[in-house]
């Protein structure tokens, strides 16, 4: 029995460390990678995993938000409207999913896995959308920097509400989904302001989601403790080595992993098109291979619609750099 406990402890510790390194390297994939990783490890039901992941995120996101707050980078006006929208929905989300699932634990587990699966596919698609927006910015000229843009309260509140509901139910989306929405609503906002604002609003959002999930599901300390012990140093190490690692390759790998994980969770939950009675590991592997082969071709066709050659500058690496203030070359048609 003790061997099983310690094996589980170190498995969670290793998963937390690995995901922490990726988050430190790229700023992507906290809940989107950790939640499915823990589910596939079989350390607990989906509701238990979501609760532990949100609680751990509330701890390590607070540190990042304090750093950005000291540097003066957040736009607090934007963060305020996001929080007004997100916190009530984050509190409501866990209660809502329990009402829909009913009293059967298996029904709740399958419904949560389905929701997380679709949330992972949504999170993966946001990276492609970010690249497309950056491509348009490079081709059309970057908008003038505006550190304090006029606040659009209703759209911003709705973005917060959508993100809050998604995070409260699945623990996925506090970074990826809200970040891309802010990028579209406020294109002149600098990268440091964008990241700082997202981190500041994410702390009360994730904290509210964690409190609500703990109140309904309880908290499994045997998952939380190794998760925090692993993810904290992993994030610190990832942040230190980030300048020396090709982030665009890792980000593209994350998109493939998120897509395969999303399909695998839908399969595990018995999502109707995939069938209830069997799993399809070959299908999931084929999806990964197809993405490796076809996605660059599709991206090339998108480039051609912008008057660019299918391959060449600006590269994906250069488009990623646009978000962080670097200048990407503008290829001529």
C-alpha positions in Angstrom: 0.0 0.0 0.0 2.8 2.4 0.9 4.5 1.6 -2.4 1.4 2.7 -4.3 1.1 5.9 -2.3 4.7 6.9 -2.9 4.5 5.9 -6.6 1.5 8.2 -7.0 3.2 11.0 -5.1 6.3 10.9 -7.3 4.2 10.6 -10.4 2.3 13.7 -9.6 5.5 15.5 -8.5 7.1 14.6 -11.9 4.0 15.7 -13.9 3.9 19.0 -11.9 7.6 19.6 -12.6 7.3 18.9 -16.3 4.3 21.1 -16.8 5.9 23.8 -14.7 8.9 23.8 -16.9 6.7 24.2 -20.0 4.7 27.0 -18.4 8.0 28.8 -17.4 9.3 28.4 -20.9 6.3 29.5 -22.9 3.7 31.0 -20.6 1.3 28.5 -22.1 -0.5 25.4 -20.9 -0.9 25.5 -17.1 -4.3 24.0 -16.6 -4.5 22.9 -20.2 -1.6 20.5 -19.7 -1.8 19.7 -16.0 -5.5 18.6 -15.8 -5.4 16.0 -18.6 -2.0 14.8 -17.4 -3.4 14.1 -13.9 -6.5 12.5 -15.4 -4.4 10.2 -17.6 -2.2 9.3 -14.6 -5.4 8.0 -12.9 -4.7 9.8 -9.6 -8.4 10.7 -9.1 -11.7 11.6 -10.7 -12.0 14.6 -13.1 -13.6 16.7 -10.4 -10.9 15.9 -7.9 -8.2 16.7 -10.4 -9.8 20.0 -11.5 -10.0 21.1 -7.9 -6.4 20.3 -7.0 -5.1 22.0 -10.3 -7.1 25.2 -9.6 -5.8 25.4 -6.0 -2.2 24.9 -7.2 -2.7 27.5 -9.9 -4.1 30.0 -7.4 -0.8 29.7 -5.5 1.7 30.0 -8.3 -0.2 32.6 -10.3 -0.2 34.9 -7.3 3.6 35.1 -7.3 3.6 36.0 -11.0 0.9 38.7 -10.5 2.9 40.3 -7.7 6.0 40.6 -9.8 4.0 42.2 -12.6 2.2 44.5 -10.1 5.5 45.7 -8.7 6.7 46.5 -12.2 3.6 48.5 -12.9 2.6 46.5 -16.0 -1.1 45.6 -15.4 -3.9 47.7 -16.7 -6.1 47.7 -13.6 -9.1 49.2 -15.4 -9.2 46.3 -17.8 -8.5 43.8 -15.0 -11.4 45.2 -12.9 -14.0 44.6 -15.7 -12.6 41.1 -16.4 -12.8 40.2 -12.7 -16.4 41.6 -12.4 -17.4 39.2 -15.2 -15.2 36.2 -14.3 -15.5 35.7 -10.5 -19.3 35.2 -10.3 -19.2 32.7 -13.3 -16.2 30.9 -11.8 -18.2 30.5 -8.6 -21.2 29.3 -10.5 -19.5 26.9 -12.9 -18.9 23.9 -10.5 -22.4 24.1 -9.1 -23.9 24.3 -12.7 -22.0 21.2 -13.9 -23.1 19.2 -10.9 -26.7 20.2 -11.6 -26.5 19.1 -15.2 -24.7 15.8 -14.4 -27.1 14.7 -11.6 -26.2 12.5 -8.6 -24.3 9.8 -10.4 -20.5 10.2 -9.9 -19.8 8.4 -13.2 -22.1 10.8 -15.0 -20.2 13.8 -13.5 -16.9 12.3 -14.4 -17.9 11.7 -18.1 -19.4 15.1 -18.4 -16.3 16.8 -17.0 -14.0 14.9 -19.3 -16.2 15.9 -22.2 -16.1 19.6 -21.2 -12.3 19.4 -20.6 -11.8 17.7 -24.0 -13.6 20.5 -25.8 -11.9 23.1 -23.7 -8.5 21.7 -24.7 -9.4 21.8 -28.4 -10.5 25.4 -28.0 -7.3 26.3 -26.2 -5.3 24.7 -29.0 -7.2 26.7 -31.6 -6.4 30.0 -29.8 -2.7 29.6 -30.6 -3.5 29.3 -34.3 -5.7 32.4 -34.0 -2.9 34.3 -32.2 -0.5 33.5 -35.1 -3.1 34.6 -37.6 -3.7 37.9 -35.8 0.1 38.5 -35.6 0.4 37.8 -39.3 -2.3 40.4 -40.0 -0.5 42.9 -37.8 2.8 42.3 -39.6 1.2 42.7 -43.0 -1.0 45.6 -42.1 1.4 47.5 -39.8 1.3 47.1 -36.1 -1.3 49.3 -34.3 0.0 52.2 -32.3 1.0 51.2 -28.8 -1.7 52.3 -26.3 -0.9 51.3 -22.7 -4.2 52.8 -21.5 -6.8 52.2 -24.2 -10.4 53.3 -23.7 -12.1 50.5 -21.8 -15.0 48.7 -23.5 -16.9 47.6 -20.4 -19.5 45.3 -21.8 -17.3 43.2 -24.2 -14.6 43.0 -21.5 -17.1 41.9 -18.9 -18.5 39.2 -21.3 -14.9 38.0 -22.0 -14.4 37.7 -18.3 -17.7 35.8 -17.9 -16.9 33.3 -20.6 -13.4 32.7 -19.2 -14.7 32.4 -15.7 -17.3 29.8 -16.6 -14.7 27.8 -18.6 -12.1 27.9 -15.8 -14.7 27.2 -13.1 -15.8 24.0 -14.8 -12.6 22.7 -16.5 -9.6 24.7 -15.0 -8.6 25.4 -18.6 -8.6 28.9 -20.3 -7.5 31.5 -17.7 -4.5 32.3 -19.9 -5.1 31.1 -23.5 -8.7 32.0 -24.0 -8.8 35.3 -22.2 -5.4 36.4 -23.6 -6.6 36.0 -27.2 -9.8 37.8 -26.5 -7.9 40.8 -25.0 -5.5 40.8 -28.0 -8.5 41.1 -30.3 -10.4 43.8 -28.2 -7.3 45.9 -27.4 -4.7 45.4 -30.3 -2.7 48.4 -29.2 -2.0 47.0 -25.7 1.7 46.2 -25.3 2.7 42.6 -24.6 3.9 43.3 -21.0 0.6 45.1 -20.3 -1.3 42.2 -21.8 0.5 39.5 -19.8 0.4 41.6 -16.6 -3.3 42.3 -16.9 -4.1 38.7 -17.6 -2.1 37.5 -14.6 -3.7 40.0 -12.2 -7.3 39.1 -13.3 -6.4 35.4 -13.2 -5.6 35.4 -9.5 -9.2 36.2 -8.2 -10.6 34.1 -11.1 -8.7 31.0 -10.3 -9.1 31.6 -6.5 -12.9 31.8 -6.9 -13.0 28.7 -9.1 -10.8 26.8 -6.5 -13.0 27.9 -3.6 -16.2 26.9 -5.4 -14.8 23.5 -6.4 -13.4 22.8 -2.9 -16.8 23.7 -1.4 -18.5 21.1 -3.7 -15.8 18.5 -4.3 -13.5 18.8 -1.3 -9.7 19.0 -1.7 -7.4 16.0 -2.0 -4.2 17.1 -0.3 -2.4 14.0 -1.6 -2.7 15.5 -5.1 -2.2 19.1 -4.2 1.0 18.8 -2.1 3.2 17.0 -4.7 1.6 19.2 -7.5 2.7 22.4 -5.8 6.1 20.9 -4.8 6.7 19.9 -8.4 5.3 22.8 -10.4 6.9 25.6 -8.4 10.5 24.8 -9.1 9.6 23.6 -12.6 8.2 27.0 -13.4 11.3 28.8 -12.0 13.6 26.6 -14.0 11.6 27.0 -17.2 11.6 30.8 -16.8 15.4 30.8 -16.4 16.2 28.7 -19.5 13.5 30.3 -21.6 15.8 32.7 -23.5 18.0 29.8 -24.7 15.1 27.5 -25.9 13.3 27.8 -29.2 9.8 28.5 -27.9 8.0 28.4 -31.2 8.8 24.7 -31.6 7.7 23.9 -28.0 4.5 26.0 -28.6 3.6 24.0 -31.7 4.3 20.8 -29.8 1.9 22.0 -27.1 -0.8 22.6 -29.7 -0.4 19.0 -31.0 -0.4 17.6 -27.4 -3.5 19.6 -26.5 -5.4 18.5 -29.6 -4.5 14.8 -29.0 -5.3 15.1 -25.3 -8.7 16.7 -26.1 -9.7 14.0 -28.5 -8.4 11.3 -26.0 -10.5 12.7 -23.2 -13.6 12.9 -25.5 -12.9 9.3 -26.4 -12.4 8.3 -22.7 -15.7 10.0 -21.8 -17.6 8.0 -24.5 -18.5 11.1 -26.6 -21.1 9.8 -29.0 -19.3 10.2 -32.4 -16.4 8.1 -30.9 -18.7 5.5 -29.4 -19.2 4.4 -25.8 -17.8 0.9 -25.7 -14.2 1.2 -27.0 -11.3 3.5 -27.1 -9.4 4.6 -30.3 -5.7 5.0 -29.6 -4.8 4.5 -33.2 -7.2 7.4 -34.2 -5.6 9.7 -31.7 -2.1 8.8 -33.0 -3.2 9.4 -36.6 -4.6 12.8 -35.6 -1.2 13.8 -34.2 0.6 12.6 -37.4 -2.0 14.4 -39.6 -1.4 17.7 -37.7 2.4 17.4 -38.1 2.0 16.9 -41.9 -1.1 19.0 -42.8 -1.0 22.0 -40.5 2.2 23.5 -42.1 0.4 23.2 -45.5 -2.8 24.8 -44.3 -0.7 27.6 -42.7 1.1 28.1 -46.0 -2.3 28.5 -47.8 -3.3 31.1 -45.1 -0.1 33.0 -45.8 -0.9 33.1 -49.5 -4.2 34.8 -48.7 -2.1 37.6 -47.1 0.0 37.9 -50.2 3.0 36.0 -48.8 4.8 32.9 -50.2 3.7 29.6 -48.6 6.9 29.3 -46.6 9.5 31.8 -45.5 9.5 35.1 -43.6 7.9 36.0 -41.4 8.4 32.6 -39.8 6.3 31.3 -36.9 9.1 32.2 -34.5 9.1 35.8 -35.8 5.3 36.0 -35.5 5.5 34.8 -31.9 8.1 37.6 -31.3 5.5 40.2 -32.5 3.6 39.6 -29.2 6.7 40.5 -27.2 7.7 43.7 -29.0 10.3 42.3 -31.4 10.2 43.4 -35.0 9.3 40.8 -37.6 10.3 41.3 -41.2 7.6 42.1 -43.7 7.9 39.9 -46.8 6.7 41.4 -50.0 4.3 39.6 -52.2 
